[in-house]
């Protein structure tokens, strides 16, 4: 993490896209990297298709943000239904990383939008169910908030034993997403 002592990340999409797992993975990866972290989750009763979002606050020291955020410095957006609400909460100079396959023509006055075709990348890798890990690691590659190795370590802890067969695919997705984020950095850091 460079450029600031604290960032606030809004992660949003619809149920079934892995939003909550992305938030838990980011929070655990940052904790394992020695940072202070707070996380909050919000989702509807629906398992699939309902609104799902989470907030993760990360600091090198002295974390002072609440995990329920009226505004944030970063966003990870997996679905178009979430864009308007999230973009309104981003402060000037913010970074939004959006799923190009689901969010078209996103604009953020006073901020930067990076569109990454995470669904396409995951499908090309043969791991379509790991699009959320492509997205999360692309965000990490863009911002340096955590490393790909931090994300892989956290993912291995969080994947339940009955899903252990997905760990190798998730590792591939994390590596590819991180590389995709790095390719689009353009000087962006957390």
C-alpha positions in Angstrom: 0.0 0.0 0.0 1.5 3.3 -1.0 0.4 6.9 -1.3 -1.9 7.0 1.8 -2.2 5.5 5.2 -5.9 4.5 4.8 -8.2 3.5 2.0 -11.9 2.6 2.0 -13.1 0.1 -0.6 -16.7 -0.4 -1.6 -17.3 -3.9 -3.2 -20.6 -4.3 -4.9 -22.7 -6.4 -7.2 -25.4 -9.0 -7.1 -25.8 -12.2 -5.0 -23.9 -15.1 -6.6 -21.0 -13.0 -8.0 -18.8 -13.6 -5.0 -18.9 -10.1 -3.5 -18.8 -11.3 0.1 -16.0 -13.7 -0.5 -14.1 -10.9 -2.3 -14.4 -8.6 0.7 -13.4 -11.4 3.2 -10.4 -12.3 1.0 -9.3 -8.6 0.8 -9.7 -8.1 4.5 -7.8 -11.3 5.5 -5.1 -10.6 2.9 -4.5 -7.1 4.3 -4.6 -8.4 7.9 -2.0 -11.1 7.0 0.1 -8.3 5.4 0.2 -6.5 8.8 -2.4 -3.9 8.2 -5.4 -2.9 10.3 -8.7 -3.8 8.7 -12.4 -3.3 9.3 -15.1 -4.9 7.2 -18.9 -4.6 6.9 -21.2 -6.7 4.8 -24.7 -5.9 3.4 -26.8 -8.3 1.4 -30.5 -9.3 0.9 -32.1 -12.5 1.8 -31.9 -13.7 -1.8 -29.0 -16.1 -2.4 -28.7 -15.1 -6.1 -29.6 -11.9 -7.9 -30.2 -9.7 -4.9 -28.1 -6.7 -4.1 -24.8 -7.5 -2.3 -22.2 -5.1 -1.1 -19.4 -4.8 1.4 -17.0 -2.2 2.8 -13.4 -2.8 3.7 -11.3 -0.2 5.4 -7.5 -0.8 5.4 -4.8 1.2 7.1 -1.1 0.9 7.8 -1.8 2.3 11.3 -4.4 4.2 13.2 -7.5 3.0 11.4 -10.2 5.6 11.9 -12.9 4.9 9.4 -16.1 3.0 10.2 -16.8 0.0 8.0 -20.2 1.5 7.0 -19.1 4.3 4.7 -20.9 7.3 3.5 -18.1 7.9 1.1 -15.0 6.0 -0.1 -11.7 6.3 -2.0 -12.1 3.1 -4.1 -14.8 0.8 -5.5 -14.9 -2.6 -7.1 -18.1 -2.9 -9.1 -19.2 -6.3 -10.6 -22.7 -5.4 -11.8 -24.4 -2.3 -13.5 -27.2 -2.3 -11.0 -24.7 -1.1 -8.4 -22.9 1.6 -10.4 -25.2 4.7 -9.8 -25.3 4.2 -6.0 -21.6 3.5 -5.7 -20.4 6.3 -8.0 -22.3 8.8 -6.0 -20.4 7.8 -2.8 -16.9 8.1 -4.3 -14.9 11.1 -3.4 -12.9 13.3 -5.9 -9.8 11.5 -7.0 -11.3 8.0 -6.4 -10.6 4.9 -8.4 -13.4 2.6 -9.5 -12.6 -0.8 -11.0 -15.6 -2.1 -12.9 -16.5 -5.4 -14.6 -16.5 -4.3 -18.3 -18.8 -7.3 -19.1 -21.6 -5.9 -16.9 -21.0 -2.2 -16.5 -20.9 -0.2 -19.8 -19.6 3.3 -20.2 -19.1 4.1 -16.5 -17.9 7.6 -15.9 -16.6 9.1 -12.7 -16.2 12.9 -12.8 -13.1 13.8 -10.8 -12.0 10.2 -10.5 -10.8 7.3 -12.6 -12.6 4.3 -13.9 -10.7 1.2 -15.0 -12.8 -1.3 -16.9 -11.6 -4.9 -16.9 -13.5 -7.7 -18.8 -13.3 -10.1 -15.8 -16.0 -12.5 -17.1 -14.2 -12.8 -20.4 -10.8 -13.3 -18.7 -12.2 -15.9 -16.4 -13.8 -17.8 -19.3 -10.6 -17.6 -21.4 -8.7 -19.2 -18.4 -11.3 -21.9 -18.2 -12.4 -20.8 -14.7 -15.6 -18.9 -15.3 -16.7 -19.3 -11.7 -13.6 -17.4 -10.5 -14.5 -14.0 -12.1 -14.6 -12.4 -8.7 -11.0 -13.4 -8.0 -10.0 -12.0 -11.3 -11.7 -8.7 -10.3 -10.3 -8.6 -6.8 -6.8 -9.3 -7.9 -7.0 -6.8 -10.7 -7.9 -4.2 -8.1 -4.9 -5.3 -6.0 -2.7 -5.1 -9.1 -3.8 -1.6 -9.8 -3.5 -0.3 -6.3 -0.7 -2.3 -4.5 -3.1 -2.6 -1.5 -2.0 -6.3 -1.2 0.0 -8.7 -3.4 -1.3 -11.6 -5.4 0.5 -13.9 -2.9 -1.5 -12.2 -0.1 -4.7 -12.9 -1.9 -3.8 -16.5 -2.7 -2.9 -17.2 0.9 -6.2 -15.6 2.2 -8.3 -17.5 -0.4 -6.8 -20.8 0.6 -7.9 -20.1 4.2 -11.4 -19.0 3.2 -12.3 -21.7 0.7 -14.3 -24.3 2.6 -13.1 -27.9 2.5 -16.0 -29.0 0.3 -14.7 -26.5 -2.3 -11.0 -27.4 -2.1 -11.1 -28.6 -5.7 -11.5 -24.9 -6.8 -8.3 -23.7 -5.1 -6.1 -24.3 -8.2 -8.5 -22.5 -10.5 -8.8 -19.6 -8.0 -5.0 -19.3 -7.9 -4.9 -19.0 -11.7 -7.6 -16.4 -11.6 -5.8 -14.4 -9.0 -2.5 -14.4 -11.0 -4.3 -13.4 -14.2 -6.3 -10.7 -12.6 -3.3 -9.2 -10.9 -1.4 -9.1 -14.2 -4.4 -7.5 -15.9 -4.5 -4.8 -13.2 -0.8 -4.2 -13.4 -1.1 -3.8 -17.2 -3.6 -0.9 -16.6 -1.9 0.9 -13.6 -1.0 4.1 -15.3 0.6 5.3 -12.0 -2.4 4.4 -9.8 -1.6 3.4 -6.3 -3.8 3.0 -3.2 
